[in-house]
Amino acid sequence: MYNISEWDHVFKLDPNKTITNADLEKIGSSGTDALIIGGTDGVTFENVTDLQERLESFDIPYVLEVSDIEAIAPDFHAYFIPLVLNSGDKKWMIDVQHQAIKEYGDVIEWQDMLTEGYCVLNPEAKVFKRTNCTLPDHEDVLAYARMAEHIFHLPVFYMEYSGTYGNPGLVRDVARELKNTSLVYGGGIRSEEQAAEMAAYADVIVVGDVIYDNLEVALKTVEAVKSMKMKDGGPS
């Protein structure tokens, strides 16, 4: 199992979006720590495995973030399993996970599994609506973070702003609460400055949408995050 606590920066690739092999080569050689494959809609076994095959030559771990049981493919380096903590429907906290384990439990390599405590913070995001989330306030988010670490003992607490740039002050306050759980931030990073700002607090920065809008900016976020981590005293 790859140790996410050793990562600083990851790119998130949506199998339902188009990207050229040339652009994938740039991403694979960018210095990012890993590639996460995942999305909210249009994720199928076919487009997951197509993207996976195009990544196989890269010397970098690639991870499947499971959002649809039917799109689970073998031979990823790891599998990330989201638990949506602020969903109003227990389906997204336990039911889909239960169904997946019921179907695949006999063949799961448990050491390759990592569970993420998701807190979705953009009410306009597809994932917010799909998972029937309630928008948490500041104290709610801190409580979810404490639950992730102290009750569920999750390895990851993921602040998902999904397409919009988040609140650095809230990310800072959550970071202060977590000692053993890694804080992952994702959402709306479209510049080196934003990447560095969030990297000052979060353990891992996820960069996604800007890959498809402005790849050169996306690539520059790697160095921005790595530089901030070194400034703070070394890699996380």
Secondary structure as UniProt FT lines:
FT   HELIX           4..6
FT   STRAND          9..13
FT   TURN            15..16
FT   HELIX           21..28
FT   STRAND          34..37
FT   HELIX           45..55
FT   TURN            56..57
FT   STRAND          62..65
FT   HELIX           69..71
FT   STRAND          78..84
FT   TURN            85..86
FT   HELIX           90..92
FT   TURN            93..94
FT   HELIX           95..104
FT   TURN            105..107
FT   HELIX           110..112
FT   STRAND          113..120
FT   TURN            123..124
FT   HELIX           126..130
FT   TURN            131..132
FT   HELIX           138..146
FT   HELIX           147..151
FT   STRAND          156..160
FT   TURN            162..163
FT   HELIX           168..177
FT   STRAND          182..186
FT   HELIX           192..199
FT   TURN            200..201
FT   STRAND          204..207
FT   HELIX           210..213
FT   HELIX           215..231
FT   TURN            232..233
//
